[in-house]
Amino acid sequence: MRTTARGRLCCDGACDQLSSYLDGELSERQRARLDQHLAWCPSCRRMLTNLGRTMAGLRRLGKRAVTHER
């Protein structure tokens, strides 16, 4: 996890965790640090919103069988 000199989570570190955040895979400590970062970073909040929308759209598509057409 990348942090700034002040110990804050940097944007690169936050972006690396967004998918895990949405999937509920972060520890309480990781989630709290990311929540703190998202509270003051509009850019990362936008990325989280966009990723969440993308993931929701993919879920709506559902699973489809793979066919091998020639």
Biopython code that builds the backbone (N, CA, C, O; Angstrom):
import numpy as np
from Bio.PDB.StructureBuilder import StructureBuilder

atoms = [
    (1, "MET", "N", (0.842, -1.161, 0.000)),
    (1, "MET", "CA", (0.000, 0.000, 0.000)),
    (1, "MET", "C", (0.893, 1.232, 0.000)),
    (1, "MET", "O", (1.765, 1.374, 0.858)),
    (2, "ARG", "N", (0.678, 2.107, -0.947)),
    (2, "ARG", "CA", (1.497, 3.317, -1.053)),
    (2, "ARG", "C", (0.901, 4.435, -0.218)),
    (2, "ARG", "O", (-0.310, 4.658, -0.218)),
    (3, "THR", "N", (1.774, 5.134, 0.494)),
    (3, "THR", "CA", (1.326, 6.244, 1.331)),
    (3, "THR", "C", (2.184, 7.465, 1.064)),
    (3, "THR", "O", (3.272, 7.365, 0.496)),
    (4, "THR", "N", (1.687, 8.610, 1.475)),
    (4, "THR", "CA", (2.440, 9.857, 1.362)),
    (4, "THR", "C", (3.372, 9.971, 2.563)),
    (4, "THR", "O", (3.359, 9.123, 3.456)),
    (5, "ALA", "N", (4.176, 11.022, 2.574)),
    (5, "ALA", "CA", (5.096, 11.252, 3.693)),
    (5, "ALA", "C", (4.338, 11.419, 5.009)),
    (5, "ALA", "O", (4.875, 11.115, 6.074)),
    (6, "ARG", "N", (3.124, 11.887, 4.945)),
    (6, "ARG", "CA", (2.303, 12.069, 6.153)),
    (6, "ARG", "C", (1.567, 10.792, 6.552)),
    (6, "ARG", "O", (0.812, 10.791, 7.524)),
    (7, "GLY", "N", (1.781, 9.714, 5.814)),
    (7, "GLY", "CA", (1.125, 8.456, 6.135)),
    (7, "GLY", "C", (-0.248, 8.283, 5.516)),
    (7, "GLY", "O", (-0.933, 7.295, 5.780)),
    (8, "ARG", "N", (-0.652, 9.240, 4.695)),
    (8, "ARG", "CA", (-1.940, 9.126, 4.011)),
    (8, "ARG", "C", (-1.815, 8.166, 2.834)),
    (8, "ARG", "O", (-0.751, 8.035, 2.229)),
    (9, "LEU", "N", (-2.897, 7.512, 2.532)),
    (9, "LEU", "CA", (-2.952, 6.656, 1.360)),
    (9, "LEU", "C", (-2.903, 7.548, 0.125)),
    (9, "LEU", "O", (-3.691, 8.487, 0.019)),
    (10, "CYS", "N", (-1.994, 7.277, -0.811)),
    (10, "CYS", "CA", (-1.906, 8.095, -2.022)),
    (10, "CYS", "C", (-2.894, 7.568, -3.064)),
    (10, "CYS", "O", (-3.433, 6.472, -2.915)),
    (11, "CYS", "N", (-3.123, 8.341, -4.100)),
    (11, "CYS", "CA", (-4.099, 7.963, -5.120)),
    (11, "CYS", "C", (-3.740, 6.640, -5.794)),
    (11, "CYS", "O", (-4.627, 5.822, -6.041)),
    (12, "ASP", "N", (-2.468, 6.413, -6.095)),
    (12, "ASP", "CA", (-2.084, 5.143, -6.711)),
    (12, "ASP", "C", (-2.436, 3.976, -5.801)),
    (12, "ASP", "O", (-2.957, 2.959, -6.260)),
    (13, "GLY", "N", (-2.155, 4.120, -4.528)),
    (13, "GLY", "CA", (-2.483, 3.070, -3.570)),
    (13, "GLY", "C", (-3.982, 2.869, -3.448)),
    (13, "GLY", "O", (-4.457, 1.741, -3.314)),
    (14, "ALA", "N", (-4.723, 3.964, -3.495)),
    (14, "ALA", "CA", (-6.180, 3.879, -3.408)),
    (14, "ALA", "C", (-6.748, 3.179, -4.637)),
    (14, "ALA", "O", (-7.601, 2.301, -4.513)),
    (15, "CYS", "N", (-6.284, 3.559, -5.807)),
    (15, "CYS", "CA", (-6.793, 2.965, -7.044)),
    (15, "CYS", "C", (-6.532, 1.466, -7.098)),
    (15, "CYS", "O", (-7.338, 0.705, -7.635)),
    (16, "ASP", "N", (-5.413, 1.051, -6.543)),
    (16, "ASP", "CA", (-5.079, -0.373, -6.520)),
    (16, "ASP", "C", (-6.070, -1.178, -5.682)),
    (16, "ASP", "O", (-6.177, -2.393, -5.849)),
    (17, "GLN", "N", (-6.793, -0.513, -4.785)),
    (17, "GLN", "CA", (-7.675, -1.215, -3.854)),
    (17, "GLN", "C", (-9.163, -1.070, -4.165)),
    (17, "GLN", "O", (-9.987, -1.668, -3.472)),
    (18, "LEU", "N", (-9.529, -0.303, -5.173)),
    (18, "LEU", "CA", (-10.943, -0.009, -5.398)),
    (18, "LEU", "C", (-11.778, -1.250, -5.691)),
    (18, "LEU", "O", (-12.884, -1.377, -5.166)),
    (19, "SER", "N", (-11.287, -2.149, -6.501)),
    (19, "SER", "CA", (-12.039, -3.361, -6.819)),
    (19, "SER", "C", (-12.249, -4.211, -5.569)),
    (19, "SER", "O", (-13.348, -4.709, -5.324)),
    (20, "SER", "N", (-11.198, -4.371, -4.789)),
    (20, "SER", "CA", (-11.307, -5.139, -3.539)),
    (20, "SER", "C", (-12.260, -4.457, -2.566)),
    (20, "SER", "O", (-12.983, -5.126, -1.828)),
    (21, "TYR", "N", (-12.262, -3.137, -2.563)),
    (21, "TYR", "CA", (-13.171, -2.354, -1.720)),
    (21, "TYR", "C", (-14.620, -2.672, -2.082)),
    (21, "TYR", "O", (-15.439, -2.952, -1.207)),
    (22, "LEU", "N", (-14.928, -2.629, -3.376)),
    (22, "LEU", "CA", (-16.292, -2.898, -3.826)),
    (22, "LEU", "C", (-16.696, -4.347, -3.582)),
    (22, "LEU", "O", (-17.871, -4.633, -3.348)),
    (23, "ASP", "N", (-15.739, -5.254, -3.634)),
    (23, "ASP", "CA", (-16.017, -6.677, -3.417)),
    (23, "ASP", "C", (-16.032, -7.058, -1.940)),
    (23, "ASP", "O", (-16.295, -8.213, -1.607)),
    (24, "GLY", "N", (-15.753, -6.104, -1.048)),
    (24, "GLY", "CA", (-15.748, -6.378, 0.382)),
    (24, "GLY", "C", (-14.579, -7.236, 0.833)),
    (24, "GLY", "O", (-14.690, -7.976, 1.810)),
    (25, "GLU", "N", (-13.450, -7.139, 0.121)),
    (25, "GLU", "CA", (-12.296, -7.986, 0.399)),
    (25, "GLU", "C", (-11.204, -7.308, 1.226)),
    (25, "GLU", "O", (-10.169, -7.923, 1.483)),
    (26, "LEU", "N", (-11.405, -6.076, 1.644)),
    (26, "LEU", "CA", (-10.386, -5.370, 2.424)),
    (26, "LEU", "C", (-10.574, -5.635, 3.913)),
    (26, "LEU", "O", (-11.686, -5.875, 4.382)),
    (27, "SER", "N", (-9.474, -5.588, 4.638)),
    (27, "SER", "CA", (-9.558, -5.668, 6.098)),
    (27, "SER", "C", (-10.214, -4.388, 6.612)),
    (27, "SER", "O", (-10.340, -3.408, 5.877)),
    (28, "GLU", "N", (-10.625, -4.404, 7.868)),
    (28, "GLU", "CA", (-11.227, -3.196, 8.449)),
    (28, "GLU", "C", (-10.265, -2.018, 8.378)),
    (28, "GLU", "O", (-10.669, -0.895, 8.078)),
    (29, "ARG", "N", (-9.003, -2.277, 8.652)),
    (29, "ARG", "CA", (-7.995, -1.201, 8.630)),
    (29, "ARG", "C", (-7.818, -0.643, 7.213)),
    (29, "ARG", "O", (-7.772, 0.572, 7.021)),
    (30, "GLN", "N", (-7.718, -1.541, 6.221)),
    (30, "GLN", "CA", (-7.564, -1.090, 4.838)),
    (30, "GLN", "C", (-8.785, -0.291, 4.399)),
    (30, "GLN", "O", (-8.657, 0.754, 3.761)),
    (31, "ARG", "N", (-9.959, -0.786, 4.741)),
    (31, "ARG", "CA", (-11.192, -0.096, 4.359)),
    (31, "ARG", "C", (-11.260, 1.288, 5.007)),
    (31, "ARG", "O", (-11.651, 2.260, 4.360)),
    (32, "ALA", "N", (-10.882, 1.376, 6.272)),
    (32, "ALA", "CA", (-10.905, 2.664, 6.974)),
    (32, "ALA", "C", (-9.943, 3.658, 6.326)),
    (32, "ALA", "O", (-10.275, 4.833, 6.170)),
    (33, "ARG", "N", (-8.753, 3.189, 5.949)),
    (33, "ARG", "CA", (-7.780, 4.090, 5.300)),
    (33, "ARG", "C", (-8.295, 4.549, 3.942)),
    (33, "ARG", "O", (-8.142, 5.714, 3.576)),
    (34, "LEU", "N", (-8.908, 3.630, 3.195)),
    (34, "LEU", "CA", (-9.442, 4.005, 1.892)),
    (34, "LEU", "C", (-10.631, 4.946, 2.059)),
    (34, "LEU", "O", (-10.760, 5.912, 1.307)),
    (35, "ASP", "N", (-11.495, 4.681, 3.026)),
    (35, "ASP", "CA", (-12.615, 5.599, 3.300)),
    (35, "ASP", "C", (-12.101, 7.000, 3.611)),
    (35, "ASP", "O", (-12.659, 7.993, 3.145)),
    (36, "GLN", "N", (-11.031, 7.071, 4.404)),
    (36, "GLN", "CA", (-10.434, 8.364, 4.754)),
    (36, "GLN", "C", (-9.918, 9.065, 3.494)),
    (36, "GLN", "O", (-10.124, 10.267, 3.326)),
    (37, "HIS", "N", (-9.255, 8.328, 2.618)),
    (37, "HIS", "CA", (-8.741, 8.906, 1.375)),
    (37, "HIS", "C", (-9.901, 9.388, 0.502)),
    (37, "HIS", "O", (-9.862, 10.496, -0.033)),
    (38, "LEU", "N", (-10.925, 8.558, 0.362)),
    (38, "LEU", "CA", (-12.063, 8.912, -0.487)),
    (38, "LEU", "C", (-12.800, 10.143, 0.033)),
    (38, "LEU", "O", (-13.409, 10.874, -0.747)),
    (39, "ALA", "N", (-12.749, 10.376, 1.332)),
    (39, "ALA", "CA", (-13.426, 11.535, 1.922)),
    (39, "ALA", "C", (-12.850, 12.851, 1.422)),
    (39, "ALA", "O", (-13.572, 13.844, 1.340)),
    (40, "TRP", "N", (-11.558, 12.880, 1.084)),
    (40, "TRP", "CA", (-10.957, 14.149, 0.642)),
    (40, "TRP", "C", (-10.498, 14.140, -0.814)),
    (40, "TRP", "O", (-9.978, 15.151, -1.288)),
    (41, "CYS", "N", (-10.672, 13.032, -1.541)),
    (41, "CYS", "CA", (-10.163, 12.959, -2.917)),
    (41, "CYS", "C", (-11.293, 12.756, -3.933)),
    (41, "CYS", "O", (-11.762, 11.632, -4.115)),
    (42, "PRO", "N", (-11.730, 13.823, -4.590)),
    (42, "PRO", "CA", (-12.823, 13.698, -5.556)),
    (42, "PRO", "C", (-12.460, 12.836, -6.763)),
    (42, "PRO", "O", (-13.331, 12.176, -7.331)),
    (43, "SER", "N", (-11.209, 12.831, -7.156)),
    (43, "SER", "CA", (-10.786, 12.031, -8.303)),
    (43, "SER", "C", (-10.969, 10.538, -8.026)),
    (43, "SER", "O", (-11.492, 9.807, -8.867)),
    (44, "CYS", "N", (-10.548, 10.099, -6.872)),
    (44, "CYS", "CA", (-10.687, 8.681, -6.521)),
    (44, "CYS", "C", (-12.150, 8.313, -6.283)),
    (44, "CYS", "O", (-12.557, 7.189, -6.576)),
    (45, "ARG", "N", (-12.940, 9.240, -5.760)),
    (45, "ARG", "CA", (-14.383, 8.979, -5.602)),
    (45, "ARG", "C", (-15.027, 8.762, -6.961)),
    (45, "ARG", "O", (-15.872, 7.880, -7.115)),
    (46, "ARG", "N", (-14.630, 9.570, -7.959)),
    (46, "ARG", "CA", (-15.160, 9.392, -9.319)),
    (46, "ARG", "C", (-14.758, 8.032, -9.875)),
    (46, "ARG", "O", (-15.568, 7.337, -10.489)),
    (47, "MET", "N", (-13.503, 7.661, -9.656)),
    (47, "MET", "CA", (-13.038, 6.357, -10.137)),
    (47, "MET", "C", (-13.823, 5.227, -9.475)),
    (47, "MET", "O", (-14.183, 4.252, -10.135)),
    (48, "LEU", "N", (-14.089, 5.353, -8.178)),
    (48, "LEU", "CA", (-14.862, 4.339, -7.467)),
    (48, "LEU", "C", (-16.279, 4.254, -8.032)),
    (48, "LEU", "O", (-16.798, 3.159, -8.246)),
    (49, "THR", "N", (-16.896, 5.393, -8.270)),
    (49, "THR", "CA", (-18.243, 5.420, -8.845)),
    (49, "THR", "C", (-18.257, 4.770, -10.220)),
    (49, "THR", "O", (-19.130, 3.952, -10.512)),
    (50, "ASN", "N", (-17.303, 5.126, -11.062)),
    (50, "ASN", "CA", (-17.245, 4.556, -12.411)),
    (50, "ASN", "C", (-16.997, 3.054, -12.378)),
    (50, "ASN", "O", (-17.619, 2.306, -13.132)),
    (51, "LEU", "N", (-16.097, 2.608, -11.513)),
    (51, "LEU", "CA", (-15.824, 1.179, -11.400)),
    (51, "LEU", "C", (-17.061, 0.443, -10.900)),
    (51, "LEU", "O", (-17.385, -0.636, -11.396)),
    (52, "GLY", "N", (-17.747, 1.016, -9.929)),
    (52, "GLY", "CA", (-18.971, 0.399, -9.417)),
    (52, "GLY", "C", (-20.033, 0.274, -10.498)),
    (52, "GLY", "O", (-20.712, -0.749, -10.582)),
    (53, "ARG", "N", (-20.182, 1.289, -11.314)),
    (53, "ARG", "CA", (-21.152, 1.241, -12.422)),
    (53, "ARG", "C", (-20.757, 0.187, -13.449)),
    (53, "ARG", "O", (-21.610, -0.542, -13.954)),
    (54, "THR", "N", (-19.477, 0.109, -13.754)),
    (54, "THR", "CA", (-18.997, -0.891, -14.706)),
    (54, "THR", "C", (-19.262, -2.299, -14.183)),
    (54, "THR", "O", (-19.752, -3.159, -14.916)),
    (55, "MET", "N", (-18.937, -2.528, -12.920)),
    (55, "MET", "CA", (-19.153, -3.851, -12.329)),
    (55, "MET", "C", (-20.641, -4.206, -12.304)),
    (55, "MET", "O", (-21.006, -5.353, -12.564)),
    (56, "ALA", "N", (-21.495, -3.239, -11.996)),
    (56, "ALA", "CA", (-22.940, -3.480, -11.979)),
    (56, "ALA", "C", (-23.446, -3.813, -13.381)),
    (56, "ALA", "O", (-24.283, -4.700, -13.546)),
    (57, "GLY", "N", (-22.945, -3.111, -14.378)),
    (57, "GLY", "CA", (-23.332, -3.395, -15.758)),
    (57, "GLY", "C", (-22.919, -4.789, -16.189)),
    (57, "GLY", "O", (-23.677, -5.484, -16.866)),
    (58, "LEU", "N", (-21.735, -5.197, -15.804)),
    (58, "LEU", "CA", (-21.276, -6.547, -16.138)),
    (58, "LEU", "C", (-22.123, -7.606, -15.441)),
    (58, "LEU", "O", (-22.417, -8.646, -16.030)),
    (59, "ARG", "N", (-22.517, -7.358, -14.202)),
    (59, "ARG", "CA", (-23.381, -8.316, -13.491)),
    (59, "ARG", "C", (-24.736, -8.431, -14.180)),
    (59, "ARG", "O", (-25.306, -9.520, -14.255)),
    (60, "ARG", "N", (-25.256, -7.308, -14.686)),
    (60, "ARG", "CA", (-26.546, -7.337, -15.375)),
    (60, "ARG", "C", (-26.486, -8.160, -16.652)),
    (60, "ARG", "O", (-27.486, -8.752, -17.057)),
    (61, "LEU", "N", (-25.324, -8.201, -17.288)),
    (61, "LEU", "CA", (-25.183, -9.007, -18.497)),
    (61, "LEU", "C", (-25.313, -10.490, -18.194)),
    (61, "LEU", "O", (-25.752, -11.267, -19.042)),
    (62, "GLY", "N", (-24.938, -10.877, -17.002)),
    (62, "GLY", "CA", (-25.029, -12.280, -16.601)),
    (62, "GLY", "C", (-23.941, -13.112, -17.241)),
    (62, "GLY", "O", (-23.109, -12.627, -18.008)),
    (63, "LYS", "N", (-23.981, -14.379, -16.895)),
    (63, "LYS", "CA", (-22.998, -15.311, -17.444)),
    (63, "LYS", "C", (-23.557, -15.901, -18.725)),
    (63, "LYS", "O", (-24.746, -16.206, -18.822)),
    (64, "ARG", "N", (-22.703, -16.052, -19.681)),
    (64, "ARG", "CA", (-23.106, -16.637, -20.956)),
    (64, "ARG", "C", (-22.143, -17.755, -21.302)),
    (64, "ARG", "O", (-20.945, -17.681, -21.029)),
    (65, "ALA", "N", (-22.690, -18.779, -21.901)),
    (65, "ALA", "CA", (-21.854, -19.906, -22.307)),
    (65, "ALA", "C", (-20.953, -19.477, -23.457)),
    (65, "ALA", "O", (-21.357, -18.709, -24.331)),
    (66, "VAL", "N", (-19.752, -19.975, -23.440)),
    (66, "VAL", "CA", (-18.800, -19.685, -24.509)),
    (66, "VAL", "C", (-19.031, -20.682, -25.627)),
    (66, "VAL", "O", (-19.079, -21.890, -25.394)),
    (67, "THR", "N", (-19.172, -20.176, -26.837)),
    (67, "THR", "CA", (-19.329, -21.067, -27.990)),
    (67, "THR", "C", (-18.114, -20.928, -28.885)),
    (67, "THR", "O", (-17.502, -19.864, -28.979)),
    (68, "HIS", "N", (-17.789, -22.003, -29.524)),
    (68, "HIS", "CA", (-16.641, -22.007, -30.436)),
    (68, "HIS", "C", (-17.172, -22.085, -31.861)),
    (68, "HIS", "O", (-17.421, -23.167, -32.391)),
    (69, "GLU", "N", (-17.339, -20.932, -32.459)),
    (69, "GLU", "CA", (-17.859, -20.867, -33.825)),
    (69, "GLU", "C", (-16.717, -20.783, -34.809)),
    (69, "GLU", "O", (-15.690, -20.158, -34.544)),
    (70, "ARG", "N", (-16.908, -21.415, -35.938)),
    (70, "ARG", "CA", (-15.899, -21.349, -37.009)),
    (70, "ARG", "C", (-16.542, -20.940, -38.285)),
    (70, "ARG", "O", (-15.866, -20.825, -39.308)),
]
sb = StructureBuilder()
sb.init_structure("model")
sb.init_model(0)
sb.init_chain("A")
sb.init_seg("    ")
for serial, (resi, resn, name, xyz) in enumerate(atoms, 1):
    if name == "N":
        sb.init_residue(resn, " ", resi, " ")
    sb.init_atom(name, np.array(xyz, "f"), 0.0, 1.0, " ", f" {name:<3s}", serial, name[0])
structure = sb.get_structure()
